[in-house]
């Protein structure tokens, strides 16, 4: 069984969940107690390998293929974009994540040619749903078994109820228990999910989001009003604004929020009054709020 995930965090967690290392198992048991998780670590013994397809298909135009410079640079630019803006000599390093994704895609196709079975892990967020639809599109022509593990959006830790929008937000100790949600996909279902991916490609918008549990194409400024609502003070650091948005559990990355803040600054909605490589160094002011306070 070849496991497929769509983020480095999920890859690391799943690697721990499939490990037979005694120290790793001891660590997960400790975390169960620390976080008061309502489960016990269960070994995932049938995994023969983990593939991470971290293309971030929820962000960016889809008419650029996997090996284009645009798509190869996009994942790393979400987190290191400001570093490369201030240090343009390092921009070539943005391609490294893209190269890793292409290598992972090649491995996926090689396993498919050898008729290995696949298990796709995903949550109800745009990045992982896009990854799921995309993977079905890649595998639709192969004679392979495909099953899914869809994580529930609501879980409990002790007596606390929590909302979890992505697989990466689950602790490694919970992954074994999530296997109870495993489902085998029929060929018709794989074809259907592949068709959803083709529809998204035809729409070719710069952003995809989940609304009413449905993955749809939207303009890139879809979240801008929420980001503006994050300005509760006249001047705030970028880190403070990002923290407010991430607490909403929208299933978007902090890197994307930082990118939208920068784009809003370029369009004149907000103003950068102090720059810096790290988000806690950059200070922004809400121009409209600033004007109202001066009246």
C-alpha positions as CSV (number, residue, x, y, z in Angstrom):
1,X,0.0,0.0,0.0
2,X,1.5,3.4,-1.1
3,X,0.2,6.3,1.0
4,X,-0.3,9.7,-0.6
5,X,-0.4,13.0,1.2
6,X,-0.2,16.7,0.2
7,X,1.8,18.5,2.8
8,X,5.2,18.1,4.5
9,X,3.5,18.1,7.9
10,X,1.2,15.3,7.0
11,X,4.1,13.4,5.5
12,X,6.1,13.7,8.7
13,X,3.1,12.7,10.9
14,X,2.4,9.7,8.7
15,X,6.0,8.6,8.7
16,X,5.9,8.6,12.5
17,X,2.6,6.7,12.5
18,X,4.0,4.0,10.3
19,X,7.3,3.8,12.2
20,X,8.2,0.7,14.3
21,X,10.9,2.6,16.1
22,X,10.4,2.1,19.9
23,X,11.4,5.7,20.6
24,X,8.8,7.0,18.1
25,X,6.1,4.8,19.6
26,X,7.0,6.0,23.1
27,X,6.8,9.6,22.0
28,X,3.4,9.2,20.5
29,X,2.1,7.5,23.7
30,X,3.4,10.5,25.6
31,X,1.6,12.9,23.3
32,X,-1.7,11.0,23.7
33,X,-1.5,11.7,27.4
34,X,-0.3,15.3,27.0
35,X,-3.0,16.3,24.5
36,X,-5.7,14.0,26.1
37,X,-6.4,12.4,22.8
38,X,-9.4,10.0,22.8
39,X,-7.4,7.3,21.0
40,X,-4.4,5.1,21.4
41,X,-1.6,5.0,18.8
42,X,-2.3,2.2,16.4
43,X,0.5,0.9,14.2
44,X,-0.1,1.3,10.4
45,X,1.7,-1.8,9.3
46,X,0.7,-2.1,5.6
47,X,2.3,1.1,4.4
48,X,5.0,0.4,1.8
49,X,6.0,4.0,1.2
50,X,4.7,7.6,1.5
51,X,4.5,10.0,-1.4
52,X,4.0,13.8,-0.8
53,X,2.5,15.8,-3.7
54,X,2.9,19.3,-2.3
55,X,2.0,21.2,-5.4
56,X,-0.5,23.5,-3.5
57,X,-3.0,23.2,-6.4
58,X,-5.5,25.3,-4.5
59,X,-3.4,28.4,-5.2
60,X,-2.4,29.8,-8.6
61,X,-3.5,29.3,-12.2
62,X,-3.9,25.7,-13.3
63,X,-2.9,26.2,-17.0
64,X,0.7,25.9,-15.9
65,X,2.0,22.3,-15.9
66,X,3.8,20.7,-13.0
67,X,7.2,21.3,-14.5
68,X,6.7,24.9,-15.3
69,X,8.8,27.5,-13.4
70,X,5.5,29.1,-12.2
71,X,4.2,25.9,-10.6
72,X,7.6,24.8,-9.3
73,X,8.3,28.0,-7.5
74,X,4.8,28.5,-6.1
75,X,5.0,26.2,-3.0
76,X,8.2,27.6,-1.6
77,X,7.3,31.2,-2.5
78,X,4.4,31.1,0.0
79,X,6.9,30.8,2.8
80,X,10.1,32.2,1.4
81,X,8.8,34.9,-0.9
82,X,9.8,37.8,1.3
83,X,13.2,36.4,1.8
84,X,13.8,36.2,-2.0
85,X,12.2,39.7,-2.4
86,X,14.9,41.1,-0.1
87,X,17.6,38.6,-1.3
88,X,16.9,38.1,-5.0
89,X,20.2,36.1,-5.4
90,X,18.4,33.2,-3.5
91,X,15.4,33.0,-5.8
92,X,16.7,29.9,-7.6
93,X,16.2,28.0,-4.4
94,X,12.5,28.4,-4.8
95,X,12.7,25.6,-7.4
96,X,13.8,23.0,-5.0
97,X,10.3,22.1,-3.6
98,X,9.1,21.9,-7.2
99,X,11.9,19.5,-8.1
100,X,10.9,17.3,-5.1
101,X,7.2,17.4,-6.2
102,X,8.2,16.3,-9.7
103,X,10.3,13.4,-8.3
104,X,7.3,12.4,-6.1
105,X,5.0,12.5,-9.1
106,X,7.4,10.3,-11.0
107,X,7.5,7.7,-8.2
108,X,3.7,7.7,-8.1
109,X,3.5,6.9,-11.8
110,X,6.2,4.2,-11.4
111,X,4.3,2.6,-8.6
112,X,1.1,2.8,-10.7
113,X,2.8,1.0,-13.6
114,X,3.7,-1.8,-11.2
115,X,0.0,-1.9,-10.2
116,X,0.6,-1.1,-6.5
117,X,-2.4,-0.1,-4.4
118,X,-2.8,3.5,-3.2
119,X,-4.2,5.1,-0.1
120,X,-5.0,8.8,-0.4
121,X,-5.2,10.9,2.8
122,X,-7.1,14.2,2.8
123,X,-9.3,16.6,4.7
124,X,-12.1,18.9,3.6
125,X,-9.9,21.8,2.8
126,X,-9.1,23.2,-0.7
127,X,-5.4,22.2,-0.8
128,X,-6.0,18.6,0.1
129,X,-9.2,18.2,-2.0
130,X,-7.3,19.7,-5.0
131,X,-4.6,17.2,-4.3
132,X,-7.1,14.3,-4.1
133,X,-8.8,15.3,-7.4
134,X,-5.5,15.8,-9.1
135,X,-4.2,12.4,-8.0
136,X,-7.3,10.7,-9.3
137,X,-6.7,12.4,-12.6
138,X,-3.2,11.1,-12.7
139,X,-4.1,7.5,-11.8
140,X,-7.4,7.2,-13.8
141,X,-5.7,5.4,-16.7
142,X,-3.9,2.8,-14.5
143,X,-5.3,-0.5,-13.4
144,X,-4.7,0.0,-9.7
145,X,-6.8,-0.1,-6.5
146,X,-7.3,3.3,-4.8
147,X,-8.7,3.9,-1.4
148,X,-9.2,7.1,0.6
149,X,-8.9,8.1,4.2
150,X,-11.0,11.3,4.7
151,X,-10.5,12.9,8.1
152,X,-13.6,14.2,9.9
153,X,-13.7,18.0,10.4
154,X,-14.8,17.6,14.1
155,X,-12.9,15.7,16.7
156,X,-12.5,15.6,20.4
157,X,-9.5,15.9,22.8
158,X,-10.6,14.9,26.3
159,X,-13.8,16.9,26.8
160,X,-12.9,19.6,24.2
161,X,-14.4,19.6,20.8
162,X,-12.0,20.9,18.1
163,X,-12.4,21.7,14.4
164,X,-9.7,20.2,12.2
165,X,-9.6,21.3,8.6
166,X,-6.5,19.5,7.4
167,X,-4.6,16.2,7.9
168,X,-1.5,18.1,9.1
169,X,-3.5,19.4,12.1
170,X,-4.0,15.9,13.4
171,X,-1.4,14.4,15.7
172,X,0.6,11.4,14.4
173,X,-0.8,9.3,17.2
174,X,-4.3,9.7,15.7
175,X,-3.5,8.5,12.2
176,X,-3.9,4.8,12.9
177,X,-7.4,5.4,14.3
178,X,-8.3,7.4,11.2
179,X,-8.0,4.2,9.1
180,X,-11.6,3.4,10.2
181,X,-12.6,6.0,7.6
182,X,-10.9,4.1,4.8
183,X,-13.0,3.6,1.7
184,X,-12.3,1.8,-1.6
185,X,-12.9,3.9,-4.7
186,X,-14.7,2.4,-7.7
187,X,-13.4,3.1,-11.2
188,X,-16.4,5.3,-11.8
189,X,-15.6,7.3,-8.7
190,X,-12.0,7.9,-9.8
191,X,-13.3,9.0,-13.2
192,X,-15.8,11.4,-11.5
193,X,-13.1,13.0,-9.2
194,X,-10.9,13.3,-12.3
195,X,-13.6,15.2,-14.1
196,X,-13.9,17.6,-11.2
197,X,-10.2,18.3,-11.6
198,X,-10.6,18.9,-15.3
199,X,-13.5,21.3,-14.6
200,X,-11.3,23.3,-12.2
201,X,-8.5,23.4,-14.8
202,X,-11.0,24.8,-17.4
203,X,-12.2,27.5,-15.0
204,X,-8.5,28.3,-14.3
205,X,-8.9,30.9,-11.6
206,X,-6.1,31.9,-9.3
207,X,-7.7,30.4,-6.2
208,X,-9.9,27.5,-5.1
209,X,-11.8,27.3,-1.8
210,X,-14.4,25.1,0.0
211,X,-17.8,26.7,0.4
212,X,-20.7,24.6,1.8
213,X,-18.4,21.6,1.6
214,X,-17.9,22.0,-2.2
215,X,-14.6,22.9,-3.8
216,X,-15.1,25.9,-6.1
217,X,-13.0,28.4,-8.2
218,X,-12.9,32.0,-6.9
219,X,-11.0,35.3,-7.5
220,X,-7.7,35.7,-5.7
221,X,-9.2,38.4,-3.4
222,X,-11.8,36.1,-2.0
223,X,-10.5,36.3,1.6
224,X,-9.5,40.0,1.5
225,X,-12.5,41.2,3.5
226,X,-11.7,38.7,6.3
227,X,-8.1,39.9,6.3
228,X,-9.2,43.5,6.5
229,X,-11.4,42.6,9.4
230,X,-8.3,41.4,11.1
231,X,-7.1,45.0,11.4
232,X,-8.6,45.7,14.8
233,X,-5.9,48.3,15.5
234,X,-4.5,51.2,13.5
235,X,-1.1,49.6,13.2
236,X,-0.4,45.9,13.4
237,X,2.4,43.5,12.7
238,X,1.8,41.1,9.9
239,X,2.2,38.2,12.3
240,X,-0.7,39.5,14.4
241,X,-3.0,39.7,11.4
242,X,-2.0,36.3,10.1
243,X,-2.6,34.8,13.6
244,X,-6.2,36.2,13.7
245,X,-7.0,34.7,10.3
246,X,-5.5,31.3,11.0
247,X,-7.6,31.1,14.2
248,X,-10.7,30.9,11.9
249,X,-9.7,27.5,10.7
250,X,-10.3,28.3,7.0
251,X,-8.0,25.6,5.7
252,X,-5.6,28.1,4.1
253,X,-1.9,28.4,4.8
254,X,-0.2,31.3,6.7
255,X,2.0,31.8,3.7
256,X,-1.0,32.5,1.5
257,X,-2.4,35.0,4.0
258,X,1.0,36.8,4.0
259,X,1.0,36.9,0.2
260,X,-2.5,38.4,0.2
261,X,-1.5,41.0,2.7
262,X,1.4,42.0,0.5
263,X,-0.8,42.1,-2.6
264,X,-3.4,44.3,-0.8
265,X,-0.5,46.6,0.1
266,X,0.5,46.8,-3.5
267,X,-3.1,47.7,-4.5
268,X,-3.3,50.5,-1.9
269,X,-5.8,48.9,0.5
270,X,-3.2,48.9,3.3
271,X,0.2,50.5,3.7
272,X,3.5,49.0,4.8
273,X,5.2,51.3,7.3
274,X,8.0,49.0,8.3
275,X,9.5,46.2,6.2
276,X,11.4,43.1,7.3
277,X,12.2,39.5,6.3
278,X,10.1,38.0,9.1
279,X,6.3,38.6,9.5
280,X,6.7,40.0,13.0
281,X,9.0,42.7,11.6
282,X,6.6,44.0,8.9
283,X,4.1,46.5,10.3
284,X,1.0,47.5,8.3
285,X,-1.6,50.3,8.7
286,X,-5.2,50.2,7.6
287,X,-5.4,53.3,5.4
288,X,-9.2,53.7,5.8
289,X,-9.0,53.3,9.6
290,X,-6.1,55.8,9.6
291,X,-8.1,58.4,7.7
292,X,-11.2,58.0,9.9
293,X,-9.1,58.4,13.1
294,X,-7.6,61.6,11.7
295,X,-11.0,63.2,11.2
